[in-house]
């Protein structure tokens, strides 16, 4: 059964990681190193930190910033692939 942490514990743990984040290459690395010291699972801590960054608007996650643009580009790629398939079939038919 998963442990239940109080919001105060989560907040202190996230603050602890964010204060020391500049010493590490990534959030993952920081959480892997600091989680055992806090007696918290590394993945749980990482998710809390990432969620806090997203809530604060500090996330560097490209899909979080460019989600509408990525969706539009994927739709355009799908349309162009369908068009290319139609042109291939037409070329086969007329040859």
N, C-alpha and C positions, 0 to 999 in steps of 0.2 A: 504494500500500500504506500503511495507516495506521501512524502512529508508535506505538511502544511506550514507555510511560513507566514508570519504576520506581515502586514504592510510595512511596519517599522523596520523589521529585519531586512526585507527586500530593499527598502529605500536606503538603509545604511550600507548594504552590500553594493548596491549600484553606485552610490556616491564614492565608496572606497575604490571601486574599479575605475570609475571615470577620473578620479583624482590622480591615479597612477597610470592612466592609459598612454601617456606620452613616453613611457619607458618601454613600451612594447610595440611590435610591428603591427599587431592587429588586435581587435577585440577578442578574437578566439584565443590568441596567445596569452593575453592578460587573464582571461577567465580560467584557462588551463592552469596557470601558475597560482592565481589568487584563490580559487575556489576551495582547494583543500585547507587553506589557512582559515577560511571562514566556515568550514564544515558544511558546504553547500555543493551540490552537484554542478560540475562545470557547465554542462549544457543548460541547466536551469538559469544559472547566473548569466550566461551569454544571452539567452532569450530575454531576460529582464533588462539587460543593458541595451540591447538592440531596440526593444520596445520603447524604452525611455528615450533613446535617441530619435526614434521615429516620431514619438509624441511631441518632442521638443523641436522637431524640424531640422535636426542636425544630422540626419542619416545621410551617409554617402552612398547608399545603395542605389545604383542607376535605375532599376525598375521603379523604385519609389518616386524618383524625381521625374522620370520620363514615361510613365505608364501610358498616358493617352497617345503620346507620339509613337511608342512601340506598337500599340494596338493598331494605329493607323498604318504604320509601315508593314505590319504583318498582313493586314487586309489588302494592301497594295500588292505585296508579293504574291498572295494567293490569286488575285485577279490577273496579274501578269503571267503566272504559271498556267492558268486556265486558257488565257489567250494564246500562249505559245503552243499548248496542246491542240487547240483548234487549228492553228496555222499548220502544224505538223500533219494533222489528219487531212487538211485540204491539199497539201503538197503531195501526199501519198495518193489521194483520189485523182488528182489531175496529172500524175506522172504515168 
